[in-house]
Amino acid sequence: MALPLPIRALNATRLRWPRLDEASLLARASRASGLEDFGNAWFRAPLRALLASFEDEAALTPFGRILARADLTRLLANRLRMTDVLVRHPEITGAPVARPLFIVGLPRTGTSILHELLAQDPANRVPMSWEVMHPYPPPERATYASDARIAAVDKHLGGVDRILPGFKAMHPMGAELPQECVALTAHDFASMLFSTTHRVPRYQAWIEAADLRPVYASHRRQLQYLQWRCPAEHWVLKSPGHLWALDALLHEYPDACIVQTHRDPLQVVASLASLVAMLRGMASDAIDRAAIGAEWTERLADGLARASAVREHWPAAAPAPFDVQFGELLRDEIGMVRRIYAHVGRTLSADAEARMRAFLAANPRHKHGAHRYTLADAGLDPATERARYAAYQQRFAVPSEGSATAAGA
C-alpha cells in the first residue's frame, strides 16, 4: 500500500519517536483532561502488555508511533473524563441496561449491515461512532443529531479515507454509523481492535488468557454513561470480539439476547486478512500477508470454538441464541429482522421498517466499490482450512460458498 508522500518521507527517518511508555501517556492524558483518577486500575496490565508489543513486535513506523500515541492518549483521556462524571453522578450506574441485544458473528459475516439496519428503528439505541470516539460530555437527547462532535469525527474519518482510499469498500465509515463494542472495550485496553490494526501477538495472548469480567463491567458502565441523558429503550450492540468472551458477557448481562451470524469461514478469513493487511499498513511497513492469514485463521477458529463451548452449556435463564446465515440475510434483510424481533418478543413497526428500507436503498452493497480478495492472497490452503472449520460448519449448517475468491463483505 502506497501511503501519501509526506508520510513516506517521515517514515524514511526511522525515528523511534514519539515515546510510547506508560508514564508519559498517563501524564499526557492527565494534562489534556485536567484529571488524575483513571478509575479501576485493571486496565494498566493490558495497557502495559500492549505497549510492550508495540515496542517489540509491531514494527511501528514513525507515523505509526504518532498514530498510536494520539489514539492511546485519546482513550486514556476519555477514561479520565468518564470516570470523573461517574464519580460525581453515582446515580448513573444505578440505571438498568435491560435485555441488550448483542450481534456476535465473526468479522465479514454481515454483522455491520445487520447492526446498521437495527439502528434505524427509533426504539433501538446503538453506540454511534462520534459518541464512542469522544464520549465527553455525555450525549444529550436534545442535541443528539446536531452535536458538534459529529462534524469533527466525520472530518477525522475523511482523513483516514485519504490515507486508505480503498478502506470504505471494505468497511464504510461515518460519525453517525453504529460503532462496534471493540471501541468501548478499547477504553480498558482489552480489545481485538489492537490486533486488527497492529501485529501484537504477545498482547493478544495476554488478552485471550485473561478473565474479562472487569471489561464487561466497564462496558456496562459506559452504556449507562451514554444513556444517562440520551435514554435507551433497547440497546443493540455488536462485535466479533464477544465470541472469545461469551462467558464474561453473560456474567455481566445474564439477560442478553445473542444473535450469531454465520458465513463460510474460508470467505471470512480471506476477506479479513485483506482488511487487516490494509489497516496494519497504515502504521507499519512490515506487512506479511501470509503471516496475517496464518495468525487470523487460528484466531478465528479459536473464537468459534470458545463460543461453541459456551453454547454447549447455555444458562437456562438466558434467552436462546438466534443464528443468522449470511446468505439468508442478504436475500431478505427485512425478513431476517422480523425473525430476530419475533425471537426476542418484539414486533417490527411500520415506521421502523420504512426507515430500514430507506437505508438499504441509500446504501446498496458495494456502494463504495467492491472489496476483492482471495484465500491465496492470505497464503492459505483451501483443503487445510476447510478441515479446520469442518466441525463449525457442520454444527451450524454453514454452507460453503465455493472458491474463496470474491468481491464482498
Residue pairs with C-beta under 8 A, 6 or more apart in sequence:
1 164
1 277
1 278
1 281
1 282
1 287
2 8
3 11
3 63
3 163
3 281
3 282
4 162
4 163
7 63
7 163
10 61
10 62
10 63
11 61
11 62
11 63
11 285
13 62
14 62
15 62
15 65
16 62
16 65
17 62
17 65
18 65
18 66
18 69
19 69
20 51
20 54
20 55
20 60
20 65
20 68
20 69
20 72
21 51
22 44
22 47
22 48
22 51
25 47
25 51
25 69
25 72
25 73
25 76
26 38
26 76
28 69
28 73
28 76
29 73
29 76
29 77
29 79
29 80
30 36
30 80
32 73
32 77
33 77
33 80
33 81
33 84
35 80
35 81
35 83
35 84
36 80
37 80
37 83
37 84
37 87
38 76
38 79
38 80
38 83
39 79
39 82
39 83
39 86
40 214
40 218
42 188
42 214
42 215
43 79
43 187
43 188
43 189
43 190
45 206
45 210
46 188
46 189
46 190
46 203
46 206
46 207
46 210
47 72
47 189
49 202
49 203
49 206
49 207
50 189
50 194
50 200
50 203
52 202
52 203
53 198
53 199
53 200
53 201
53 202
53 203
53 204
54 60
54 68
54 198
54 200
56 202
57 199
57 200
57 201
57 202
57 203
58 64
58 198
58 199
58 200
58 283
58 284
59 199
59 284
59 285
59 286
60 68
60 198
60 283
60 284
61 283
61 284
61 285
63 282
63 283
64 198
64 282
64 283
64 284
67 282
67 283
68 198
68 283
74 133
74 134
75 186
75 187
75 189
78 134
78 135
78 136
78 187
79 187
81 135
81 136
82 135
82 136
82 187
82 221
82 222
82 225
85 92
85 136
85 137
85 138
85 225
86 92
86 93
86 221
86 225
89 228
92 221
92 224
92 225
92 228
93 221
93 224
95 224
95 227
95 228
97 220
97 223
97 224
97 227
97 232
97 235
97 253
98 255
99 234
99 255
99 256
99 257
99 319
99 344
100 223
100 234
100 235
100 236
100 237
100 253
100 256
100 257
101 118
101 234
101 235
101 236
101 237
101 256
101 257
101 259
101 340
101 344
102 181
102 237
102 238
102 239
102 242
102 249
102 253
102 256
102 257
102 258
102 259
103 111
103 114
103 115
103 236
103 237
103 238
103 239
103 259
103 260
103 261
104 111
104 238
104 239
104 240
104 242
104 243
104 246
104 258
104 259
104 260
104 261
104 307
105 111
105 240
105 243
105 259
105 260
105 261
105 262
105 263
105 324
106 240
106 243
106 261
106 262
106 263
106 265
106 268
106 272
106 300
106 303
106 304
107 240
107 268
107 271
107 272
107 275
108 263
108 267
108 268
108 271
108 272
108 275
108 408
108 409
109 261
109 262
109 263
109 268
109 326
109 409
110 261
110 263
110 324
110 326
110 329
110 330
110 409
111 238
111 240
111 261
112 171
112 172
112 178
112 238
112 409
113 329
113 333
113 409
114 238
114 259
114 261
114 324
114 329
114 333
114 336
114 337
115 126
115 178
115 180
115 236
115 238
116 177
116 178
116 359
116 363
117 333
117 334
117 337
117 356
117 359
117 360
118 124
118 126
118 236
118 337
118 340
119 126
119 177
119 178
119 236
120 352
120 355
120 356
120 358
120 359
121 348
121 349
121 352
121 355
121 356
122 351
122 352
122 355
123 233
123 234
123 349
123 352
124 233
124 234
124 235
124 236
125 227
125 230
125 231
125 232
125 233
125 234
125 235
125 236
126 178
126 179
126 235
126 236
126 237
127 178
127 179
127 181
127 183
127 184
127 223
127 226
127 237
128 175
128 176
128 177
128 178
128 179
129 153
129 157
129 173
129 174
129 175
129 176
129 177
129 178
129 179
129 183
130 147
130 149
130 150
130 152
130 153
130 154
130 175
130 176
131 139
131 147
131 149
131 226
132 179
132 183
132 184
132 226
133 149
133 153
133 156
133 179
133 183
134 149
134 152
134 153
135 222
135 225
135 226
138 225
138 226
138 228
138 229
138 230
139 147
139 226
139 229
139 230
140 147
140 229
140 230
141 229
141 230
141 231
144 230
149 175
150 175
150 176
151 175
152 175
153 175
154 174
154 175
157 173
157 174
157 175
160 167
160 173
161 167
161 168
161 173
163 282
164 278
164 279
164 281
164 282
166 278
166 369
166 371
167 173
167 278
167 279
168 368
168 369
169 366
169 368
169 369
169 370
169 371
170 271
170 274
170 275
170 278
170 371
171 275
172 363
172 367
172 368
178 236
178 238
180 238
180 239
180 240
180 241
181 219
181 237
181 238
181 239
181 241
181 242
182 191
182 192
182 193
182 196
182 239
182 240
182 241
183 191
183 193
184 218
184 219
184 222
184 223
185 191
185 193
185 215
185 218
185 219
185 239
185 241
186 193
186 194
187 218
187 222
188 214
188 215
188 218
190 207
190 210
190 212
190 215
191 207
191 241
192 204
192 207
192 239
192 240
192 241
192 244
193 241
194 200
194 203
194 204
195 201
195 203
195 204
195 207
195 299
196 275
196 276
196 279
197 279
197 280
197 282
197 283
198 280
198 283
198 284
199 280
199 284
199 286
199 291
199 295
201 295
204 299
208 244
208 302
211 248
212 245
212 248
213 248
213 251
213 252
215 245
215 248
216 245
216 248
216 249
216 251
216 252
216 253
217 252
219 252
220 252
220 253
223 232
223 235
226 232
227 235
234 346
240 303
242 249
243 260
243 303
243 304
243 306
243 307
244 302
244 303
244 306
244 307
245 306
246 258
246 306
246 307
246 310
246 311
247 310
249 256
250 256
250 310
250 315
250 318
254 315
254 317
254 318
255 317
255 318
255 319
256 318
256 319
257 319
257 322
257 343
257 344
258 318
258 319
258 321
258 322
259 321
259 322
259 323
259 324
259 340
260 307
260 321
260 322
260 323
260 324
261 323
261 324
261 325
261 326
261 329
262 323
262 324
262 325
262 326
262 396
262 398
263 325
263 326
263 327
263 398
263 401
263 409
264 326
264 393
264 398
264 399
264 400
264 401
264 404
265 300
265 301
265 304
265 385
265 388
265 389
265 392
265 393
265 398
266 375
266 380
266 382
266 385
266 386
266 389
266 400
266 401
266 404
267 401
267 404
267 406
267 408
268 300
269 293
269 296
269 297
269 300
269 375
269 378
269 380
269 385
269 404
270 373
270 374
270 375
270 377
270 378
270 380
270 404
270 405
270 406
271 371
271 373
271 406
271 408
271 409
272 296
272 300
273 289
273 292
273 293
273 296
273 373
273 377
273 378
273 380
274 371
274 373
274 377
274 378
275 371
276 292
276 296
277 287
277 289
277 292
280 287
280 292
281 287
289 377
289 378
289 379
290 378
290 379
291 379
292 378
293 375
293 377
293 378
293 379
293 380
294 379
294 380
296 378
297 378
297 380
297 385
297 388
301 388
301 389
301 392
304 389
304 392
305 392
308 392
308 395
311 321
314 320
314 321
319 343
319 344
320 343
322 339
322 340
322 343
322 344
323 396
324 336
324 340
325 397
325 398
325 399
326 409
327 399
328 336
329 336
330 365
333 356
333 360
334 348
334 353
334 356
334 357
334 360
337 348
337 353
337 356
338 348
341 347
341 348
365 408
366 407
370 407
370 408
371 407
371 408
371 409
372 406
372 407
373 404
373 405
373 406
374 404
374 405
375 382
375 385
375 403
375 404
375 405
376 405
382 403
382 404
385 404
386 400
392 398
393 399
393 400
